[in-house]
Amino acid sequence: MEKRGIQSIFDVIIIGGGHAGVEAAHAAASLGVKTALISLSRDRIGFMPCNPSIGGIGKGHIVFEIAALGGLMPRICTQSYLQAKMLNTSKGPAVQGLRLQIDKHCYQKKILEALDQKEHLTIIEDMVDEVLFDEVGRVRGVVTASGYCYTAPAVVLTGGTFLNGLVHVGQESHAAGRLGEAPVIKLAQFLRSLDIRVGRMKTGTPPRILRSSIDFSVMERDVVAPVDYLYELEPHAAVNKMDCFITHTNEYSHKIILDNAHLSPIFSKKITGTPTRYCPSIEDKIVRFSHKTSHHVFVEPESESSDEMYPNGISNSLPREVQEQFVRTIAGFEHAIFTGYAYGIEYDFVSPHQLHHSLELKKIPGLFLAGQINGTTGYEEAAGQGIIAGINAARKVRGLSPYIMSRNEGYIGIMIDDLVTLGVDEPYRMFTSRAERRLILRQDNTFARLTPVAYELGLISVDLKKTVDAENEKIEQLLQGFGKSGKLRQFAQLISNNKPEFVKQEIRHLAGDGLHPRAVETVYAEILYGPYKQREIREVEKNETYRTLAIPETLTYTGMPGLPRELQEKLNRLRPATIAQASLIPGITPATLSLLIFRVREQQKAVK
């Protein structure tokens, strides 16, 4: 198509209006740079194509961090949730996760309203075909399918599942970004023409079932304990508007699926993209876990304004008639009416080891990537990358150094470090187990950790910072007072006697009025983890000593005494540049790190 000349000049252009694109656009505009968000459709900005929920174990930590950095997702979650649930409550606060079931139509509407009202932000409906570069290879804008040129020295690409997207239902396949939406072909081809590594990944979604066709009386009601704070800083006692339910697959379901597994594109090898291990399709689960006679199905509402229910746990790519057969063997679904069928989708992604920690491509200055294009899965992971990419795109335009969140600073930092350092061989999902310093990086202390950074970056107001500072001061005063009065020892003993709720009641009583419910959790966590946290802090300080210790490119791993062959192969393949990077490789133990440090020092002495 003939180019129609420069349409507008921007500082930052965001390609794609999914959760990564929304946060990137909001963050860049919040920092005062002229920002454009180019999306195929305004009506699909902030859309939830899969499970309409936000948060969970590990993922919830990311959403809290987005909140502390002034992001949009947490605020809209508070305005649009249907049910609030704290997961993992049988364990300590470090590994608990807030999860909200979201009204997806309300969420999408409020996201668009917030972006429309955002100063410095322009929304453009169009498809980007290619990124433009100047004579030295730096980004200078984009060209759209309509033939328009929009210039900007920084571009954030958030492709989602649209880049060469291919939808599969049984043995039927067709190009689509999501079911019923056009794929992005030319931009995908353009990326493949660059000197970067591109691969394929796969995800999927379950069918949707008409609410009035479900017999909820034979299902288990998902009873949730009251939640007295959500993702935002302000106190918010959750009011659950709609129930979720639990049912199960059974031996009849499994037989139908197994008898027809050869019709799934996963097993016929029609799908070439790598699927997610942590959210597998039901046919994959039944084959991999053949000893199980049933699997959970969480039946969740999609919206107050919709009669559709989301059967979480039976994502698949089977033919439509097979879907109907096996779903109707599940208790409560005997008369299920399908409002939409399950499908699998595969799409292009860019290997994230090609990125700086700022999420800028190493080979292409000014081009940032965020979301599923980096090999991740999940709304939260996408949004966490989006806010960092948006911040750094704006900072680059202003000639400022990038903001790099460290692994000891937040879960978003852990995720990005994992992606950049290790790359991915399957869709990446966040878990608390990925965090080496879980006792420090909790949900409850997120604002205490990140508010100073957010204020320094210019993402939050001075009034908000003062509110957090005052809360932190009150928490510190309480803990000091408990230490002087001997309460710390008493509370620690009560906690060990399995009386956490009594301790929290006492904290509320002694604190008086005005202590945020989340702050009560912080005080409790500091008492619970006190000795262990200090040990963790010392470990952080010790590790920082060796963090930047460079590993010589000439260091030979093959045949290294004391180093298992599997680790020799991993180290040879990944070639970590520092001890810190080596520590992240799966299978690396403290003993292995000590061996590497010894070998590095030994080689350094030999050179001297």
N, C-alpha and C positions, 0 to 999 in steps of 0.2 A: 504494500500500500504506500502511496505517496505521502511523505512527511508533510505536515501542515504548518511547520514552523514552531517556534517556541510558544507554548500556550501560557505558561506561568513559570516564575522563578521561585524556588523554595530553598530552604536550608537543608531540610531532611525530607526524604520521601519514604513512606512505608508501603510496601507491596503486600496486600492481603489483610483482610479484616477479621481473622480469627482471633483467638485469645492472645497469641503472641503479638499480632499486629495492633490490636486494641491497646495493650499496655505500652508497646513501643511508641505509638502515636501519642498517647496520653502523657507519657513521661517526657518525650521530646518537646511537646507543646508546653508542658508545665515549666520547662526550663527556658521558655521564652523564644525559642527559635521557630521560624516560619515552617510549618509542617504540613505535608499532604499525606492523606491516607487513601490509597488507590485500591478499591475493592470491586469485584465483579458486580456486586449488588448491595445497595444500602440495606435492603431488607434482610440480608444474611450476615451483617456485621454482628459479631458476638454470639453467633448461633451455636447451639449445642447439638451436634449431629448424633452423638452417642448418648451415654448416660447423663441425664440432667442432674448431676451432683458435683459438688466442689469439696475438695479436702480429703481427709482420711489420714492414715498413718504415714508419716513422712511428707505426704502431699500437703497436709494441713499446715505443717511448719512453713512450707513455701508460701502459702497464702498469707499467713501472719507476717512473713517478711515483706511481701508485696504491700501489705497494709502499712507497715512501718516506713516503707519507702514512698508512701503517698500514692500507691497504685489504685486502680479503679475497681478491679475484680472484687476485693473484700467489701467495699462500700455497696456495690450492687447486690452482692450476696445477701447482705443484711436486709436489703429492701425487697428481696424476691424469694426468700427461702420458704419451703413448705414444712420441713422437719429438720431439727438440729439434734445431732447425736455425737457424743464423745466416745470414740473407740478406744479399746485397750484399757478400760478403767480398772481392770483387775491388776494392772501393772503400774509402775511409777509414772509421775507426770512427764518425765523426759521422753517416754515412748508412746504417750497418748496422742490421739489425733482427732481434731474437730472435723466433722463431716456434715455438710448441709445438702439436703435434697432441695433442688432448685426448681422453681416455676420457670421453665425455659422460655416461655413466651414473654413473661414479665421481665425476666433478666435481659433478654435481647432488646426489648423496647426501651428499658432504662439505660442500657449501655449506649444505644444510639442517641437518646436524649442527652446524656452526659457529654458525648463527643460533639454533638451539634452545638452545645453551649460552650465548648472549650475554646478559649481565646488562643489564637495563633494556629488553629487547626482547620484545614479544609478537607472535606471528603469528596472524592472524585469517583464516579462510577465508570470503570473502564477495565480493560485487560492489558497488562504490561507484556510486551513481546520481547523487549531486549533492554539491557542496561548499556548506557553510553559511557565511553571513556575518553579522556583527553589523550594528547600525544605521548604522555609518559605513563599511561596505564592507570590513571586515577579516575574514580567515578565522577561523572559530571551530569548524570541525569538518566531518564528512561524514555523509551518510545512505546506508545500504546497501540493497541489494535485499531483504534480510531485514527491513527496517524499523527497524533499529537506528541510533541516533545515537551517534557517537563524537566527543568534543570535543577540539580542539587548536588553539592559536593559529598553528600552522604546518603546512602540508600540502605534500608533495612528490608531484607527479603524474608517473608514468612509464608512459605508456599503451602503449608498444611499437607493435605492429601491430593492437591490439585495438579501437581507437576507430573505430567504423563499418567494421570490417574486412570485406573482400569478397574471397573466394578465387575464382580463375579457372583452369579447366582447359579449354583449347579455347574453345568457345562456351558452356560450362556455367559458371554463377556461383552462389555461395551465400554468405550472410553467415557469417563465422567470424573469430575472432581469429588463429588459426592453423588448419591443417587438423585437423578433429576437435575443435576447441575453440570455445566460444561467443564471439561478439563482444560488445563493450561498446557498447551503443546509447544508453541513457539518459544516461550521463555525457557521451558525445559530443554528444548533442543539447543537453545543459545547457551545454557549452562554447560551442557555436554560438549559444546565446542570450545570451552575454555580449558585451560590447563589445570583442571581440578578433578578429584576423584568423586564420581557419582555412583550410587548404588540403588537398590530397590528394597523397600520394606512393605509389610502388609499389616493391615488391621481389619477390624470388622465390627459389626453391630448385630444385635438380635432383632427378631420381629417385634412389631408393636401390636398389642392386643386391646380390643375394645373393652373398656371397663365394665359395661353393662353385661358382657358375655362371660364374666368371671364369677365363679362361686367362691367368695372370700370366706365363707363359713367353714370350709374344710382346710383353710390355710392358717398358719400361725401368725398372729399379729405381732409385728416387730415393736415391742414395748421399749421405749427409750426413757432413760433417767433425765430429769430436768437439767438444762444447760443454762448457766447464768451469765455467760459472756460469749460473744461471737468474735469475728475476726478484727473488728474495728476497736479503736482505743476506748470508745465510750462504753459504759455498762449497758448490757442488753440482755434481759431475761427472755430466753427463747419461748415463743408460743407456737406449738406445733399445730399446723392447720390441717394436714392430711396424713393418714396412716400409710405405712409400708407393711408388706406382708411377706411371709416366707413359705415356700413350698419346695418340692424336691422332684428331681427326675427319678426314674425307677428302672427295673430290669426290662420292662416292656419298651420304655423310651430308648434304652441303650441298644436293644436288639434291632429296633427299626433303624437307628442311626448306623450301627455296625453293618447291617445288611445293605445299606446304601452308601457306605463310606466311599466306595469307589467312584461315586458320582460327585463327591466333593472336589473342587479344584485344588484343595490342599494335597489330597492323596493321588489325584490324577496328574499332579505336577504341572497343572496349568498355571498355578500361581508360582512365580519364581521369587517373589519378595520374601524376606525373612519375617515370620510372624512374631508377635510378642509372647515371651515365655510366661509372663505373669498374668496375662488375661487371655488364655487360649480359647479357641472356639470349642464348642461342646463336642464335636466329632473328634477333635484333637485330644481333649481331656479324657474321653472314654477310651480311646486307643492307648494313651500314655498311662492312664490309671485304671487298667482293666480289672483290678481287684476290687474296685469300688462299685457298689450296687446302686448308689444314688449320689447326686450332686445338688447343692443348694441352688434354689432359684429365688432371688429377691425381687418381689413384685412391687414396683415403685411408680408413683404418679409422675407424669411429665408436666402437668400444669393444672391449675384450677380451672382454666378456660378450655381444657381439652378433655376428651373422653378416652384418651390413650393411656395405656399402662406399659411400663418398660420392664420386661422380664430379664433382669440382670443375672447373667450366668449361662445363657443359652445362645450366645453369639455363634453364628455358623454361616457357611456358604453353600448349604445343601439346596437341592431343587425345591421349588415352592411346595409341590405336593408332598414331599418328604417332611418339610417343615410342619405342614399341617398335621400329618400323621403322628409325628413324635410329640409335638406340643400337646395334642389332645389326649395323650396318655398321662399327662401330669395332673396331679390332684388340683382341682379348681379350674383347670383349662379344658375340661371335657367338651365344652361347647364354645370354645374360643373362636372369636371372629377376628381375623387378621385385618388390621388397618394399614400394615406395611410389612414387607418380608425382610428377613435377614439377608445380609450380603457381606462379602469380603471386598476389600479394596487394596490394591497395591499402587505404589507411587514412588517417585524419585526422592532420594535424599542425598545430601552432601556429607561425606565423611568428616566428622567434626574435628579430627586431629589436625585439619588444615586451618583451624581458627586460632587467633590469639585469645587470651582469656577475656578480652573485651568483646568477643564474638565478631570481630572483624576478620575477614579472610586475610591470611598472611600474604597471599600473592596478589590481592586486589585491594589496594588502599581505598577506603571509603565504602566498601560493600560489607554489610553486616548481615548475619544470618541468625534467625531465631525460630524456635518451635520444632515441629516435626521434620522440617528440612534438615535439622541437625541430628536426626535419629532418635528423638524422644517420643514418648507416648503420654497423653494426658493433657487436660486443659491447664492444670496447675504448673506442670513442667514448662509448657509453652509460655504461659504468662510470666513465669519467673525469668525465662530467657528474654522475653520481650521487653520487660522493664529495664533490664541491664543493657540490651542493645539500643533501646531508645535513649537512655541516659548517655551512653558512650558515643552514639551518633551525634547528639547535640553538643557534647563536649568536644568532639573532633572538629566540628564546624567552628567552634569558638576558640580553637587552638589550645585547648586544655588537655591535660593527661587523662587517660581513661580511668574509670572507677573499676577496680578489680576487687571483688569480694573474695576473701580468703576462705579456706576450708574451716578455719577456726572462728569465722565471723558469721556464717550462716549456711543453711541447706542449699540456697541458690548457688553459693560459692562452691559447695561440694559438687553439685550437679555439673556446673560448668567446668570445674577442674577435672572431673571424671571424663567428660566428653572430650575435652581438648587434649588431655594427657594420654588417655587410654583408647580413645575412639570408641566405636560401638560395633558389635557383630549381631545385635538384635535390638529391637526398640527399648530404649532406656526408660526405666521407671524409678521414681524416688522411694526409698525405704529408710526408716530410722537406722537400720543396720549399716547403711552406707556411711554414717557419720561416726568418725572416730571419737568425737567429743560430745556425745549425746547429753551428758549431764550439764554441759555449759550451754548447748544450743537447744533450749526448750521453747515450747510455744509461749509459755507464760512470761518469759523474760525477753521476748523478741523486741519490744519497743525500747526496753532499757539498752539492748545491744545495738540497735540500728538507728535510733532517733538522732544521736549526734552526727552520724554519717549523712542521714537524710537531710538534716538541717544544713550541714556544710555544703552538700551538693545543691541546695536551693530547692528541694522538693517539698518541704513543709514550712509552716509559718513559725515565727518566734513564739506565738502563744501556745501552739501545740507542743513545742519543745519545752516550754516552761511547765506545762501540765505534766509531762513525763518526768521532768527533773524533780518536781515536787513529789510525785509518787515514789520515785526512786529514793529520795531523801527519807520519806516516811518509812519505807521498807527497811532501810539501813538503820534508822533509829529504833525500830521495833526489834530487829535482830540484836543490836547492841544491848538494848534494855533486857531482852530475854537472857543474853549471855551473863550480864551482871547479876540478874536476879536468880539465876539457876534454872530458869524456865527451859532453856535449851536442852539441858540434860533431862529434865522431866518429860518434855515433849518427845525427845528421841526415844526414851524408854516406852512411852505410850504408843509410839509408831511401831516399835519392835513388837509390842503386844497386840498389834493389829487393831489399833484404834485411831485410824487417820481422821475420820469424820469428827471425832471428839476433839482432836487437836485443832482442826480447822475452825470448829466452833469457838474454842478458847482464843484462837488468834483473832477472830472477828470481835469477840467480846473485849479483849485487851486493847485492840486497835481503836475501838470506838467507831463513831459514824464516819462514813466517807471513804473507807478503804475499798477499792475496786475488787470485785470477786476474783479477777485475774491476779491482782496483787496478793490476795490471800493465798492463792495457789503458789505464787512466787515465794512467799515467806515459808510456806510449808515445804516446798521443794528445797529451799536453802537449808532448812533444818534436816530434812531427810538425807540430802546428798552432801552435807557440809564436809565431812572428812574426805569423802571420795572426790568431791569437786576440787579440793585443794591439791590432791594428788594429781588430778587431771591437769590442773593449771601448771603444776611443776613439770609434767610431761610435755605440755605445750612449749614451755620455756626451754626445756632441754632439747626438744626436737627442732626448735627454731635455730639452735646453735648449728645444727647440721643441715638445715633446710636448703641452704644455698650452696652446699658443698657440691661442686661440679664433678661429674663423672667423666673422665677423659674418654674421648671417642675411640681411643686406641685400647681401652680396657677389654681384655679377652674374657668372655664368659664361658666359652666352650672349654670343658675340662677343668674348670675352676674347682679346686678341692673344697668339699663341704657344700657345694651348690648342686641341688638335685637337677637332673637332666631337664625336667619339665620347665623349671625356672630358667635354666640356661637358654632354652629355646625362646621363652617369653622375653627375656632380657635382650637377646640377640635381635628379636623381631621388633620390639618397641623402642630399644635404645634410649632409655631415660637419660635426660641431660643432667639431672640432679638427684641427690638422695631422696628429696621430697617426692619427686616424680616416681622413683623406684618404689617408694613405700606404698603407692596406690595400686600397684599391680596385684591382681588377685593371686593369693598363694604366698606372697612375700610375708615372712614372719620377722619379729624383732631380731631373732638370731641371724636371719639372712641379711637384714640391714646392717647389723654389727659386722658381719663378714664383708659386706660391700664397702662399708666405711674403712675397715682395716685395709682392704685391697687398694682402695683409692689413695689412702695415706701412704701406703707402701710404694705405690707407683709415683706419687708426688715426690717422696724422698729419693727415689731412684733417679728422677729427672734432675733434682737439685745436685 
